[in-house]
């Protein structure tokens, strides 16, 4: 679903002053105690956070531009989607998916309208997500409201295995190394390596064979690191996650059917996990051609993933929110809220979900100095929503204000 451009998006100008009053404040790590906060912004910087009751802001309302609402609100950092595919857009993978420049602004709108201020693109065969990332940087310099995009360009996969629509296939290590070097020259900061296929909706737990050996996996990750590139590992099946961990991957993407012992290793090594429940569960809502057995397998798969996610939280695995938006049935922007709601259904505390969707996401993107936290002295990327997010996440469904 495309979200109408109705949420106010504010881009701070160099000397502009404004204030925001909110009843509740989530910093990216925790909710501040108390009720009522006045945030003051000047020159593109958050200058102060002061406890304030509604009666104390009347003078500010008269003297300076102040955003305030007559109902309960929460202010928090903007959301981060750590795993999407900007150039796929749910299209037929066999069609080439040529991405038109006029689509760029529509994508930016969809993300910002849902409060998503930053996203990590997992690549496509034509490197169009990387083009969009470069485009967003140019537009941002012009003062227009756009999300921050980090793109992997094109994913790497072994020829003859899953991934042809996501990137470039290699037949040997020399080809893979050349591809990594080329991506580095194109300016990527992270690369995506496919350690497995995808989850089957026809056979519970089936993912497919590993595409390469553990030795090859080590060489791939080591080469990427030698070029200064972080590795996001597409890995579904416990065996694939194990291989990615042993090779030294920086993040685990999807991770379906992962076992407790593997989660314990992830906790020990502090390797972030982006579990992407939405692309599986949304098939039940968006795919009308599914048979009864397929629907049963999808339900069993996402329920198992939810239990693994709750266990990972309890074990101390770093967790970040990613949606796989661009996959069939997974919309840009709004699917972040769906993903967060699925985490809540799995039993994770709301504060942890919000942390994973803000600060932890910024860390996974390598942008924690710019995003994910509200504190004086930082550039504000803020989201204001209706209600108290301590109690439920429904306020995220329609933001009141986005400031970037």
C-alpha positions in Angstrom: 0.0 0.0 0.0 1.3 3.5 -0.9 0.9 5.9 2.0 -0.5 9.4 1.1 1.8 12.3 1.6 -0.1 13.7 4.6 2.4 13.5 7.5 4.3 16.8 7.9 8.0 16.4 7.0 10.2 19.1 8.4 13.7 19.7 7.2 15.5 22.1 9.6 17.2 25.1 8.0 20.6 26.5 9.0 19.4 29.1 11.6 15.8 27.9 12.2 14.5 27.6 15.7 11.7 25.4 16.8 10.4 23.5 19.8 8.5 20.2 20.2 6.4 19.4 23.2 5.7 15.8 23.9 4.2 13.9 26.9 6.6 10.9 26.6 10.2 10.6 25.2 12.0 7.6 24.1 15.7 8.3 23.6 16.6 5.3 21.4 17.7 3.4 24.5 15.0 4.0 27.1 12.0 6.1 28.1 12.9 9.1 30.1 11.1 9.2 33.5 8.4 11.8 34.0 5.6 13.3 31.9 6.1 16.3 29.6 9.2 17.3 27.7 10.2 20.3 25.7 12.8 19.7 23.0 14.5 22.9 21.6 16.1 22.8 18.2 18.3 25.4 16.5 20.6 25.5 13.5 20.0 21.8 12.7 20.9 20.7 16.2 19.0 19.5 19.3 20.1 22.1 21.9 18.1 21.0 25.0 15.6 18.6 26.5 13.7 20.1 29.5 11.0 18.6 31.7 7.9 20.7 31.2 4.2 20.6 31.9 1.7 21.8 29.3 1.1 24.9 31.3 4.8 25.9 31.1 5.0 26.0 27.3 2.4 28.8 26.7 5.1 31.5 26.5 7.1 29.4 24.0 4.0 29.0 21.8 3.7 32.7 21.6 7.4 33.5 21.0 8.8 30.7 19.0 7.6 28.1 16.5 6.4 25.2 18.7 4.8 21.9 17.8 2.3 20.7 20.4 -0.8 18.6 20.3 -3.9 18.6 22.5 -3.6 14.8 23.1 -0.9 12.5 24.4 2.1 12.1 22.2 5.5 10.4 22.2 8.7 11.7 20.6 11.4 9.2 19.6 14.2 8.8 17.0 13.2 8.1 13.4 12.8 4.5 12.4 15.5 2.5 10.6 14.8 -0.4 8.2 17.9 -2.5 8.2 17.0 -4.8 5.3 15.1 -3.9 2.2 15.5 -3.9 -1.6 14.8 -0.5 -3.1 14.8 -1.5 -6.7 12.7 -4.7 -6.5 9.3 -3.2 -5.5 7.6 -6.5 -5.4 7.8 -6.9 -9.2 8.2 -10.0 -11.3 11.8 -11.0 -10.8 12.1 -12.2 -14.4 11.1 -8.8 -15.8 14.5 -7.2 -15.3 13.0 -4.6 -12.8 14.4 -1.6 -14.6 14.0 1.1 -12.0 12.9 4.5 -13.3 14.2 7.8 -11.8 10.7 9.1 -11.3 10.2 6.3 -8.8 12.8 7.7 -6.5 10.7 10.4 -4.9 7.8 8.0 -4.5 10.0 5.6 -2.5 11.3 8.5 -0.3 7.7 9.5 0.4 6.7 6.0 1.3 9.6 5.6 3.7 9.3 9.0 5.4 5.5 8.9 5.7 6.0 5.8 7.8 8.6 7.5 10.0 11.6 5.6 8.4 14.5 8.1 8.2 17.2 5.5 7.2 17.4 2.2 5.3 19.9 -0.4 4.3 19.5 -1.7 0.8 20.3 -5.4 0.3 21.1 -5.0 -3.4 19.8 -5.9 -6.8 21.2 -7.3 -10.1 21.5 -3.9 -11.7 22.9 -2.0 -8.7 19.9 0.4 -8.9 19.6 0.5 -5.2 23.1 2.0 -5.1 22.1 4.5 -7.7 19.2 5.6 -5.5 21.6 5.9 -2.5 23.8 8.2 -4.5 20.8 10.1 -5.7 19.5 10.6 -2.1 22.8 12.0 -1.1 22.7 14.6 -3.8 19.1 15.5 -3.0 19.8 15.8 0.7 22.6 18.3 0.0 20.0 20.4 -1.8 17.9 20.6 1.4 15.1 18.3 0.3 13.6 15.7 2.7 15.0 12.2 2.0 15.9 9.2 4.1 19.5 8.2 4.6 20.3 5.2 2.3 23.2 2.7 2.7 23.3 0.2 -0.2 25.3 -3.0 -0.8 25.0 -2.5 -4.6 24.7 -6.1 -5.8 24.7 -9.2 -3.7 27.3 -12.0 -4.3 26.1 -15.5 -4.9 27.5 -18.8 -6.3 26.5 -19.4 -9.9 23.8 -22.1 -10.1 22.4 -21.1 -6.7 19.7 -18.7 -5.5 20.3 -14.9 -6.1 20.3 -14.0 -9.8 17.8 -11.1 -9.3 19.8 -9.8 -6.2 23.2 -9.5 -7.7 26.1 -11.1 -9.6 27.1 -14.7 -9.6 30.6 -16.0 -9.3 32.1 -19.3 -10.4 35.4 -19.1 -8.5 37.1 -17.1 -5.8 39.0 -14.9 -8.3 35.7 -13.7 -9.8 34.2 -13.1 -6.3 37.2 -11.1 -5.2 37.0 -9.0 -8.4 33.4 -8.3 -7.7 34.1 -7.2 -4.1 36.8 -4.9 -5.4 34.4 -3.4 -8.0 31.8 -2.8 -5.3 34.4 -1.1 -3.2 35.3 1.2 -6.0 31.6 2.1 -6.5 31.5 3.4 -2.9 29.6 0.7 -1.0 30.3 0.4 2.8 28.7 -3.0 3.2 28.3 -6.0 0.9 25.8 -8.8 0.9 26.8 -12.5 0.5 24.2 -15.2 0.0 25.1 -18.1 2.3 21.8 -20.0 1.5 18.6 -20.1 -0.5 15.2 -18.9 0.8 12.6 -20.4 3.0 10.3 -22.9 1.3 6.5 -22.6 1.5 6.0 -26.1 0.3 8.2 -28.0 2.8 8.7 -27.0 6.4 12.3 -26.2 7.2 13.6 -26.7 3.7 16.1 -24.1 2.5 18.5 -25.9 0.2 22.1 -26.9 0.1 25.0 -24.5 1.1 26.3 -22.8 -2.0 30.0 -23.0 -1.1 32.5 -24.5 1.3 33.4 -23.1 4.7 36.8 -22.3 3.4 35.3 -20.3 0.5 33.1 -18.5 3.0 36.1 -17.5 5.1 38.0 -16.2 2.1 35.0 -14.2 0.9 34.4 -12.5 4.3 38.1 -12.0 4.9 38.5 -10.3 1.4 35.5 -8.0 2.1 37.0 -7.0 5.5 40.4 -6.4 3.9 38.6 -3.8 1.6 37.0 -2.2 4.7 33.6 -3.6 3.8 31.1 -5.0 6.4 29.4 -8.3 5.4 25.6 -8.8 5.7 25.0 -12.5 5.5 21.8 -13.8 3.9 21.5 -17.1 5.8 18.4 -19.2 6.3 19.0 -22.6 7.9 21.1 -23.2 11.0 23.9 -24.6 9.0 24.1 -21.4 6.9 24.1 -19.2 9.9 26.8 -21.3 11.5 29.0 -20.9 8.4 28.4 -17.2 8.3 29.4 -16.8 11.9 32.5 -18.9 11.6 33.5 -16.9 8.5 33.2 -13.7 10.5 30.1 -12.1 9.0 29.0 -8.8 10.6 25.3 -9.4 10.6 22.9 -12.3 10.1 19.9 -11.7 7.8 16.8 -13.8 8.1 18.3 -16.7 10.1 15.2 -18.9 9.8 15.5 -22.3 11.6 18.4 -21.2 13.8 19.1 -23.3 16.9 19.7 -22.3 20.5 23.3 -23.2 20.4 23.8 -20.9 17.3 22.0 -18.1 19.0 24.3 -18.5 22.0 27.3 -18.1 19.7 25.7 -14.9 18.2 25.2 -13.6 21.7 28.8 -14.4 22.7 30.2 -12.7 19.6 27.6 -9.9 19.7 26.7 -10.4 16.0 23.4 -8.6 15.2 20.5 -10.5 13.8 17.8 -9.1 11.5 15.1 -11.8 11.6 12.6 -10.4 9.0 9.3 -12.0 10.0 7.2 -9.7 7.8 8.1 -11.2 4.3 6.8 -14.6 5.5 3.8 -13.6 7.5 2.5 -11.0 4.9 2.1 -13.8 2.4 -1.0 -14.9 4.4 -2.5 -11.5 3.7 -1.3 -10.7 0.3 -1.0 -14.0 -1.6 -4.4 -15.3 -2.5 -3.0 -18.3 -4.5 -1.6 -20.2 -1.4 -3.0 -23.6 -0.8 -4.0 -24.9 2.6 -0.7 -26.8 3.2 1.3 -23.8 2.2 -0.6 -21.6 4.6 0.0 -24.1 7.4 3.8 -24.1 6.6 3.9 -20.3 6.6 2.2 -20.1 10.0 4.5 -22.8 11.5 7.6 -21.1 10.0 6.9 -17.6 11.4 5.8 -19.0 14.8 9.1 -20.8 15.0 10.9 -17.7 14.0 9.0 -15.7 16.7 10.1 -18.2 19.4 13.7 -18.0 18.2 13.5 -14.2 18.3 12.3 -14.2 21.9 15.0 -16.6 22.9 17.6 -14.4 21.1 16.5 -11.4 23.1 16.7 -13.3 26.3 20.2 -14.6 25.4 21.4 -11.1 24.6 21.8 -11.3 20.8 21.8 -7.8 19.3 18.6 -7.3 17.3 17.7 -4.9 14.6 14.5 -4.4 12.6 14.5 -5.2 8.9 11.5 -5.9 6.6 12.8 -7.3 3.2 10.6 -4.6 1.7 10.6 -4.9 -2.1 9.9 -8.6 -1.8 6.4 -9.6 -3.0 3.7 -8.3 -0.7 6.1 -6.3 1.5 5.5 -2.5 1.2 8.1 0.1 1.7 7.7 2.0 4.9 4.5 0.5 6.4 6.0 -2.9 6.7 8.4 -1.6 9.4 5.3 -1.2 11.6 4.1 -4.7 10.8 7.5 -6.1 11.6 7.6 -4.4 15.0 4.1 -5.6 15.8 5.1 -9.2 15.0 8.0 -8.8 17.4 5.5 -7.7 20.1 3.3 -10.7 19.3 6.4 -12.9 19.8 6.7 -11.5 23.3 9.5 -8.9 23.2 9.2 -5.9 25.5 8.1 -2.7 23.6 11.1 -0.8 24.8 13.4 -3.4 23.2 11.5 -3.3 20.0 11.8 0.5 19.8 15.5 0.2 20.6 16.0 -2.3 17.8 14.1 -0.1 15.3 16.2 3.0 16.2 19.6 2.8 17.9 20.4 -0.8 17.1 19.4 -0.2 13.5 21.6 2.8 13.3 24.5 0.7 14.6 23.9 -2.0 12.0 24.0 0.7 9.3 27.2 2.1 10.7 25.5 5.4 11.3 25.0 5.5 15.1 26.8 8.9 15.2 24.1 10.4 13.1 20.9 8.4 13.9 19.1 6.4 16.5 19.4 8.5 19.6 18.0 11.7 21.0 20.5 13.7 23.0 21.5 17.4 23.0 24.3 18.2 20.5 23.1 15.8 17.9 21.3 16.4 14.6 17.7 15.5 15.2 16.0 12.8 13.2 12.8 12.7 15.1 9.4 11.1 15.0 6.3 12.2 16.9 3.4 9.8 17.3 0.1 9.8 19.0 -0.3 8.0 22.4 2.1 6.3 24.8 4.4 3.8 23.2 5.2 2.3 26.6 1.7 0.7 26.3 1.3 -0.2 22.7 2.8 0.5 19.2 -0.4 1.5 17.5 0.6 5.2 17.4 3.3 4.3 14.9 0.7 3.5 12.3 0.2 7.2 11.5 3.0 9.5 12.6 2.1 13.1 13.5 5.5 14.7 12.5 8.8 13.7 11.1 11.9 16.0 11.5 15.1 15.3 9.5 
